[in-house]
């Protein structure tokens, strides 16, 4: 009789102990309802100008649309050295923290942006 009771208690504990851990993993997210954040452009970038920031080993944003002939600004906001490599050509050279690079696409199309030092950094600029 004691053994049956012990098995039941062990079984009940095995079922209930993981619940707080699982509940913490679930969480609730309302990202779809959250308003878009307004982010100030990096230093040196004119307000409202199209720009891509290099921060946290990412291009931010990863997608940008501009008109042909419109200047695009690239800023490095972190201590890691980055490049602006467009369709396989390093156009910016090595960019250190605070550096700014300007690029004006003349031709419509889709341009792939990468960093020579950090291959996971990718962005796309669509030029209309």
C-alpha positions in Angstrom: 0.0 0.0 0.0 2.8 2.4 0.9 4.6 1.6 -2.3 1.5 2.5 -4.4 1.1 5.8 -2.6 4.8 6.6 -3.2 4.5 5.8 -6.9 1.5 8.1 -7.2 3.3 11.0 -5.5 6.4 10.5 -7.7 4.2 10.5 -10.8 2.3 13.6 -9.7 5.6 15.4 -9.0 7.0 14.4 -12.4 4.0 15.9 -14.1 3.8 19.1 -12.1 7.4 20.2 -11.6 8.1 21.0 -15.3 5.0 23.3 -15.5 6.7 26.5 -14.3 9.5 26.0 -16.7 7.2 25.4 -19.6 5.1 28.4 -18.7 8.2 30.6 -18.6 9.1 29.5 -22.1 5.7 30.2 -23.6 5.2 33.9 -22.8 2.9 36.1 -24.7 4.0 38.4 -27.4 2.0 41.1 -29.0 4.7 42.2 -31.5 2.1 42.5 -34.3 0.1 45.0 -32.2 3.1 47.1 -31.1 3.6 50.4 -32.8 6.6 50.8 -35.0 9.6 52.3 -33.3 10.9 55.6 -34.6 14.7 55.4 -34.6 16.8 58.5 -35.0 19.3 58.2 -37.9 23.0 57.6 -37.0 25.1 60.7 -36.5 25.9 62.4 -39.9 22.9 61.0 -41.7 20.4 63.7 -42.7 17.0 63.3 -41.1 14.7 61.3 -43.4 17.5 60.2 -45.6 17.5 56.5 -46.6 20.2 54.7 -44.5 21.4 51.4 -43.3 23.1 51.1 -40.0 25.8 48.5 -39.2 25.1 47.5 -35.6 25.0 44.3 -33.5 26.7 42.5 -36.4 23.6 43.2 -38.6 22.6 45.6 -41.3 19.5 47.5 -40.0 17.2 47.5 -41.8 17.8 44.5 -44.0 15.6 45.8 -46.8 15.5 49.2 -48.3 13.8 50.7 -51.3 15.1 53.9 -53.0 14.8 55.8 -56.3 17.6 55.7 -58.8 19.9 58.6 -58.1 18.9 58.8 -54.4 21.8 58.8 -52.0 21.9 56.0 -49.5 23.9 56.4 -46.3 25.7 53.5 -44.5 26.8 54.1 -40.9 28.9 51.9 -38.6 27.6 52.3 -35.0 29.7 49.6 -33.3 33.3 48.9 -32.6 33.6 46.0 -35.1 35.1 46.9 -38.4 32.6 46.5 -41.3 32.5 46.9 -45.1 29.8 47.8 -47.5 30.2 45.3 -50.3 27.6 45.6 -53.0 27.2 42.8 -55.4 30.6 41.4 -54.5 32.5 44.8 -54.8 33.8 46.4 -51.6 32.9 50.0 -52.2 33.4 51.4 -48.7 36.8 50.0 -47.6 37.1 49.3 -43.9 34.5 51.2 -41.8 35.3 51.9 -38.2 32.9 53.0 -35.5 31.4 56.4 -36.5 32.4 56.1 -40.1 29.8 57.0 -42.8 29.7 55.9 -46.4 27.5 57.3 -49.1 26.4 55.4 -52.2 24.1 56.7 -55.0 22.7 53.9 -57.2 22.2 55.1 -60.8 20.5 52.0 -62.2 17.2 50.4 -61.1 17.5 46.8 -59.8 18.1 44.7 -56.7 21.4 45.1 -55.0 22.8 42.6 -52.4 24.8 44.1 -49.6 27.2 42.2 -47.5 30.1 42.7 -45.1 33.5 41.1 -46.0 34.3 40.4 -42.4 30.9 39.1 -41.3 29.2 37.0 -43.9 26.0 36.7 -41.9 25.4 40.4 -42.4 23.2 40.7 -45.4 20.8 43.4 -46.8 19.0 44.1 -50.0 18.4 47.5 -51.6 15.8 47.7 -54.3 16.3 50.7 -56.6 13.3 51.8 -58.6 
